[in-house]
Amino acid sequence: MRPMRRQDRAVTDPEKIQAVIDACEVCRLGFQDGRGVYVVPVNFGHTVEGGRHIFYFHGAAEGRKVDLVRRNGWAGFELDTGYRLQGAE
């Protein structure tokens, strides 16, 4: 993995990482799908076992998400927190 450009902004404290994850309600999974990208928002569960973060995502044993993970061997993810609807006139 490529190192973060701004190391001074990296969050490395396990308690802070856990607090950020706990504050998130939605995860977006991203998959390479041919020449494009398939991104889908999902709910998730999370635990830490042996110092490793383990995420659980809603999904079936068959379908597009599973097909893409099996084909490519990987997926990316993004967690959302601290958002709110901003109204305008």
Helices and strands as residue ranges (DSSP letters): G 7-9, H 14-23, E 26-33, E 36-42, E 44-49, E 52-57, H 64-72, E 76-80
